């Protein structure tokens, strides 16, 4: 006799709610259950799973290794079901529902907002849900079924091959140098990176990692003289405007540079990265349309 599937979607949703809130009581409030009902259903789920899924603590609960494994699969299953609902809504009722769009930070300066504005004008009934994060994290969320489109780059570690994810190249993104307006090289049309060998660079390198700046300077035959570690773009721009150093700015984020700075190309020595759109293989029609609009925005 064929064994039936013991993990129904309601149980998986309950497992996810308890895991995310860390509490039977909070999960009960989220799902409109009583606390005793949650306890009974989790106990039944643990019996079906063959052992404890949660460790009971003095305050709340936390996943056991078995619970963590089942929760990972639950998230993927629930996200896939949500995607199926959205796709069916698109097939039967046109473009409606929601579209979950991930992007790394500098893509959200102009590239992604421009494409989303064009998409919203054409499909106002689709709710857009933006998500920001590093490229690796966005691809992981896509594999889990939590994103419909993601704008990612191959920096710093390239894009891993994944048969579940389709990759579409959008644009090669050149990094420009940002200088204060009174810098001696600010009036040049193009700056030779070697002329900046004595500058202090404003950046936030990863711990123990080599940055695009390091690689570009190595190709130019020198090592940056000094660095100031500033993570946020507003801080980087502020330091450059004050004459405390120079920094690199992706061309797709050039619009964010304030009036007190000038951006110049580094020519053949300029660091470059490639920006892509990523889609799950079971792609929504609305997601495919957005990728076309992203390609148009990148071309501009």
PyMOL commands that set and color helices and strands:
alter all, ss='L'
color gray80, all
select helices_A, chain A and resi 9-21+24-31+35-49+65-93+105-108+111-122+135-143+193-196+212-220+233-241+251-256+267-269+285-299
alter helices_A, ss='H'
color red, helices_A
select strands_A, chain A and resi 54-56+61-63+97-103+126-132+149-153+165-180+200-203+226-229+247-250+261-264+272-280
alter strands_A, ss='S'
color yellow, strands_A
deselect
rebuild
show_as cartoon
